[in-house]
Amino acid sequence: MKQLLLIDSEDGTADLLREACALSPWLSADILTATTDAEALPLLEQAGDHIGLVMVSIDGGNITGPGLFRSVERRDLRVPRIALTRGDDIETVRTALREGAVDFLTRPLNVADAIATIDRVMSDTERRRRNWRERSDYSALMREVEIAAKMQQQILPTRFPRDGAIEVHGAMRPAKIMGGDFYDVFKLDDHRIGFAIGDVAGKSVPAAFYMAVARTLLRSAADAHASPAACMATVDRLLSDYDIPGIFVTAFLGILDTRSNLITYANAGHCLPYIGDNDGNLRELEGGRSTVLGIGAGLTYEEDEVPLQPGEFLFLYTDGVTESISAAGHDFGNGSLEAWLRANCTVSAEQIGEGVLNAITDFAHGREQHDDLTCLVVRQHMIHSDHP
């Protein structure tokens, strides 16, 4: 029977997990412990074959969190990781999931919750390992995933509404076969265009299916003529009903009235969009900010509005854009993104969207993406009269 490795500096956690492991069929009650990165790395290198699960603190101190595994020299080490957190910083949880955690537990821990989480993670891990050992099953699964990935791409819009001087364009490049990002653009009536972008915490197949559900719910809520804030509240409630641990969605939903060029919007924990103009001026769109979707917080969602002036564009993106890494290990970052948008401020919505993704591909210089790349652009062109 394999052991649990606990990387945590808080008192009492080890005793509680020993009790949980003693009551679980998956792991030995004789757990391994480390209180710092320096203590954990030798255990991972030397005892890795005997470790069946790692629980790692993500609340700071001398512990890096799941990112610690980047420092492990053994390339064959494949151990599921569960993040331990106080739960007061959702961005920390998102980072841990992005860095490889498959689930998370919030403090104060209790034995029943720990047992349930261990059972869920270990059951899923064993099931995947069993499938990987069966080559024929794996090949069949991959064929199905490829079909699903194609379907996923097909549900994203490739033809975009155009209304007078308004132009919209969206683009996505998944990091894996299937992605957890999405965008959507749809006409609500003769004078209103809805648009949305989102990012599911997680990767590959689970995130992709959750993405499809979240996108469908957002569009359905918007089609019901609800305000962006009301749409977000509805989608949060419906997603929370699924009760899928460790998965949630950040999203931005906007509705553009082409008569007034006014955008009403709500931002559910998503990256702040940019508004730019033909002169290279650029600013982040701050308002309408609320919590992420799908965690059952039951909070009221906020909304705001902003005019899109002639010559201006709204650029929305997912965090994979700014967190893309070059072969030298440097982040693309907001600085590079802003510089690119200023340098290309007069081009079309399609040229902005595709151009940003191409710039990131050039920046990465062959390095594999660790996250999906998605952006959505809404542009208000200047209309020049032919008459003096």
N, C-alpha and C positions, 0 to 999 in steps of 0.2 A: 504494500500500500504506500502511495506517495505522500509527501509532506506538504504542508502549507508553509510558505515563507511570508512572514509578517515584517514589513518595513515601516516602522512607526515608532514614535518616541513618547507617546502618551501612556500613562500608567493605566493598568487594568485591561487594556485591549487584548494582550496576549492570553490572560486567564480566561476571558470570555470566549476567545476563539478556540482555545483548547477544549472548552466545554462543548462548543458547537461541533468541532471535529469529532469528538468522542461520540456524539449522537448522530453523526453523518456516516454513510457507508463509503464515502469517497476518499477521505483523507485520514492519515494517522493523527492521533491526539498529540503526538510528539512533534510539535511545530518548531520551525526554525525562526529566529528573530534577529532583526537588525534595527538599529536606531538611527543610522546615518547611511548615506550613499557609500561611504568608505567601508562600512561593515557589510553592506548588501552585495557589492560587486564580487568579492571573493566567493561568497556563497553561491551566487548565480553561476560563476565560472566553474567552480569545483563540484558543487552538489546539484547542478542543474538537472541531471538525469533523474534525480530523486524528488524533484519539486514538481508537484502537480498543479499548484495554484499560487499566485502571488497576490497579497493584499498590500497596497502601498498608499501611504498618506500623501495627499495633494495640498495640504494646508501650510506648506512652506517649511521653514527651519532648514535642517541639513539634509533634507530629502527632496530630490528633484521631482518625484512622481513617476508616472509611466515613462517619461522621457529618459529616465535612468537607463532603460534598455538600449538606448543608442550607444552607450559606453561599453556594453558587453561585447567582448571580442568573439565569443562563440556565435557563429552564424546559424548553427543548427538548433538553437534554443527557441522552442516554441511553447511558451507557457502563458495561459490566460491570466489576465490581470484585472483585479477589482480595485477601484479607487475608494479610499476612505476620506470623508470630508465632513466638515461641520455643516455644509450645505448653504452657507450664507453668501456665496459668490458663484452665480450660475456660469460665469465666463470661465472660472477655474475648472468647473465640471466639463464644460465644452472642450477645453484644452486637453484634459485628461482623456476624454473619449477620442479626440482627434489623434492623440499620441499612442493609442492602442488599448486603452482600458475597454473591457467588454461590458462592464456594469459598474455601479457605484453604490456604496452604503453610506448613510448619513449618521453622524453621531448625535446623541448617545446611542451606541450599538445595543442591540438586544439579541439574545441567543436565537430566538425563533426567526428573526429577520435574517441573521447571518446564515443559519442552516438553509433557509429557503433560497437565499441568493447563491450559496455554494452549490446546492443541488441543481439549480437552474443552469449555472455556468458550467459545471462539470458535466451535466447531462448533455448540454449542447456541444461541449468540446469533444466528448467521447463519441457523440453521433457523427460529428464532422470528421474525426479521425477514422472512424470505421468506414465512412464513405470514401475517404481518400485512399484507404488501403485496397478498396475494390476499384481497380482501374476502369472496368467497364461501366460501373455506376457513375464514376467521376466523369467519364467521357460523355455519357448520356446527359448528366447534369449540366455540363458545360455547353452542350448543344442547345439545351433548353434555355440556359442563361443568355446565350447569344441571341436566341430568338426573342427573349424578353427584353434584352437590351435594344434590339432593333425596334420593338414595339414602343419602348420607353422614349426613344428618340422621335418616333412618329407622332406621339401625343403632344410633343412640344410644337408650338406654332412655327411654321416656316414662311407663311404668307401673313403679312401684317397690314392692319387697317391704315388707310391714309385719308386724311380729311383736310383739304386745303393745304395750308402750310405745315400741318402736323405730320411728322414722320416718326415711325417706331421701328426698332429692330432689336431682336434678342439673339443670343448665341450661347451655347454651352459645349464644353469639352470635358467629358468625365475622366477622372483619374484612373478608374478601373473600367471593366467592361460595362458596368452599370453605375449610375451616379445617384447621389442624394440631393443634388441641386435641381431647381426647376425655375422656369419663368413662364409667364402666360400673358397674352394680350387678347382682348376681346371687346367687341362693340356691345354696349349695354342698350343703346337706342340710337336715334339719328344724330345725337349731339354729345354723347358721352362714351368715352373709351376707358375701359378698365385695364389695368396692367399690374402684374405682381411678380415678385421674385422671392425665392425661399431657399433655405439650406437646412437639410435634415442632419442632426448630429449622428454621425455614423457613416459607413461606407458600404458599397457593394449591394447585394441583393436585399437585405432587410431595409436599408435606407431607401433603396429605389422603390420598393413597394409602398413604404410609408410616404415617400415623396408623391407618388401617384394619388394616394388618398388625400393628402394635404392639399395638393393642387386642385383636385376635383371639388373638395369642400369649399375652398376659397372662391372658386368660380361660381359655384352654386349659391353661396351666400351673397355674392355680389349681384348675381342675376336676379336675386329676390329684392333688389332695389334697396338694400340696407346700406347704411353709411359704412365707411371703412372701419370705424371703431366697432360698430355692431357686428360687422363681418368677422372681425378678429375674435370677438367674444364668443360668437357662435362656433367658429372653428376650434377654438381652444376647448370649449365644452365637449364638442363631439370627439376630438382627438383624445381628450383625457378619459373618455369612456372606454377607449380601447385598453388602457392600463398596460402599456408596453414599457417595461422598465428601461431606463437609460436612453430613450429616444425622445427627442423633442425637435421643434422646428423654429427657426428664426424666419421672419417674413416681412416684406414690405408690400402694402397694397395701396394703389393710387387710383383715383378716378378723375379723368381730365374732361372738363366741359369745354368743348371746342367753340362754343359761342363766346364764352368769357375768357378762355384760356386759363382757367383756374383749376389747379390740381388740389383735390381733397385727399388726404392720405393718413395712414396709420402705420407705425413701425413697431413690429413685435420683436424687439431685441436684435434687429438686423444691423448690418454695417450701414453707417450714415451715407446716404447718396451724396453726389456732388451736383451742384448747379453751376454751369459755365456759360460763357457767351463768346461772341465772335472776337472780342478784344482780348481774350485770354484770362478774363477774370474768373475766379473759381472759389466756391464756398461750399461748406458742408451744410446739408439740410437737417437741422437739429430737431424740429418739433415732432409731435405725435408719437413720442417714444413710450413703450410699455414693455411688459415682460414677454418671454418666448411663449410659443403655443405648445400645448400638449402636456403641461406639467400639473394641470389642475389647480392652479393658484387661486382661481376665482376672482381675479382682480378686474377692475374696470379698465378698459382700453381707451387710450387717448387718441385724438386725431387733430390734425391741423390743416391749414391750406396755404398754398403759395401760388402766385401767378407765374406762368411761363411766358416771359416776354419775347417778342420777336427777336430772333438771333440767339436765343438761349437753348440750352439742352439740359436734360436731367439724366445723369449717369448712375445706374444702380448696379451693384456687383455683389458677389459672395466673397467670403474671406480667403478663398483659395487664390484669388487674384493677387492680393497684397502679400500673402504668405508663401507664394511660389519662391523656390530656392534655386539659385544658380549652381553650376558645377563647382564653383568656389565656395559654396555654402552661405552666400549672402541672400537676404530676403529682397524680393522686388519692392515691397513696402509702399506706403502711401506717398512717399516723396517721389518715387519713380512714376507712379500712376499719375499724380498731379502734374508732373513735368510733361508727361506724354499728352495728357488732355489739353494742357495749355498750348503745346506745340501744334496740336491738331484740332484746334477749337472751331475751325470753319468748315470742316468736312461733314458729310452726311451722317445720319444715325448709323447706317450699315457700316460705313468706313470707320466710325469710332468703335463700334462693338467688335467687329472683326479685327480691326487694327490693334486694339488693346490685347486681345488674345494672341495675335501673331507676335506682338512685342514681347509677351511673356514667354512664348515658345523660343524666341531668339535668345532671351535672357537666360532661360534654363539651359540652353546649349546641350540638349540631349539628356539632361537629368530627368529621371522619372518624376511625374507629378505625385504629390502626396495628397492632393485634394482636388475636387472638381473646380473648373474655371467657368464662371457664368457671369454674363452681364446683360443689361437691358438699357436701351437708350431711347428717350423720348425727346424729339427735337422740334423746335418751333422756328421755321425758316423765316428770313426776312422776305417780304413781298415787295418787289420793286415795280413801280408803275412804268409803263412804256410811254406815258405821256408826260410832258413837262408840267 
